[in-house]
Amino acid sequence: MAAIPEKYQDLFHKKSFAQLATIMPDGSPHVAPVWFEYDGKNILVNTAKGRVKDQNMRRDARVGLDIMDPDNPYRHLSVRGRVVDITEKGADEHIDKLTKKYIGQDKYPYRGAGEVRVIYKIEPERVHSMG
């Protein structure tokens, strides 16, 4: 497990977006912007069950994230890691918590009918920072 450098931990408190890279069944990359948080050990992302990134992370736990500082695009943190836990438990509350951070609303407003939310814990294995 790789540690997140102290001088980059502020990125986890800002409205920084992560570009999450997952691996498609044919080996090609899939990249999507995601909201996230850091629990002091793992990076947590939340999405709906059945989406492409959900299917990819369930099949292949290897992921990459690039987190750019919204105040300085030349400062970023790149993380290669592995999904170490996938759970629906607490996922509705988690997406609401991220909603408050990112758009200032109490409830996630983009939920689809019958949508099941899922939390993915990503353990950093390699970390590279710049800026």
N, C-alpha and C positions, 0 to 999 in steps of 0.2 A: 504494500500500500504506500502511495506517495502522499506527502503532506502538501497542503495548500500553503504557499508562502504567506506569512503574516501580512506583508505589505499589499497583498491582493485580496484579502478577506473583505475589504470594503465593497468589492464588486457584488458580494452576496447580499448586501443591504440596500444597494441602489436598485433602480428599475432597469437593471441590465438584463438583456435577453441572451440566452444561450442558443447557439446553432448546434443542434443535436444531430450527429451523424450515426446512422444505423446501417446495417448491411442487408441488402435485398437478397431474395433467394438465389438470384443469378450471380451474386457477388458484387454487384454494382452498389455504389453508395446512395443513400437516401438522406437528405439533409432537411431539417425543419426547425424553425424558431420555436423555442419553448420558454415558458416561465419556469423558475426553479428556486430552490433554497438549499442551504447547506446546514447540516445538523452538527457540524464540528468534526465529522468523520466522512460522511457520504453526501453526495449531491442528490437531491430528490427532485424528480420531475413527475408531472401528473398529466395523463391524457385519457382519452376514452378507449375502452376495450374495443378491439376490432379495427382501430385505425392502423395505417401502414406501420408507423413506428412501434405500436404495440405488438403487432405480429412479428416484426423484425426482432425486437428485443426478447420476445419469448423464444424465438428460434435460435438466435445467436446473441449471447450476452455482451459481446464486444461493442463498445460505443466510443464516440469521441464527442467532446463538447468544446466549443470555442466561445468564450465569454468576453465581449468587448465592453470597455468602459464607456458608458453613454456620454461622459464628459470629455473623453479623450480617445478617439477611435484608434490612435496609435498605441494605446495601452490595452493589452488583452492577456487573457489566461487561456491556455489550451490544455485540455485534460483528455488523456486516453484512459479508459477504465472498463469496468465490467459491471453489469447489473447483478447485484448479489441478493436482491429481494424484490418480489413483485407481490403487491397486496391491494385488495379492494378495501380492506379495513381502514377506516379513517380518511378515505380518499375524497369523500364529499366535503368534509370539513377542511381538508388540505387545499382543495381547489378554491374554496371560499377564502381561505387565508391568503393564498396567492393573488386572488382577485382583489382583495383589500390592498395588498402591496402594490400591484401593478396598475389598477384602474380606480382605486379608491371606493369601490362598491362592496357591500357586505356579502352579496350572493353572486355566484358565477352566472352571468346573464346569457351565455351562449349555449347552455345545455340543450341537447336534442332530446326528443321524446324517447324514453326508455334507455337513455345513455347510462352506462356504467363507468364510473371513474376508477382509475387505477394509479397507484403510486409505485414508482420504480426507484430503488436505491442503487446509486451508482458509486462503486468504490474506485477512487482514483488510483491508477497504477503508474502513470507517468504524467508529470506536470511540466509545462513549459510556460514561462512568462516573458512578456516583453513590454517595455515602456515604463 
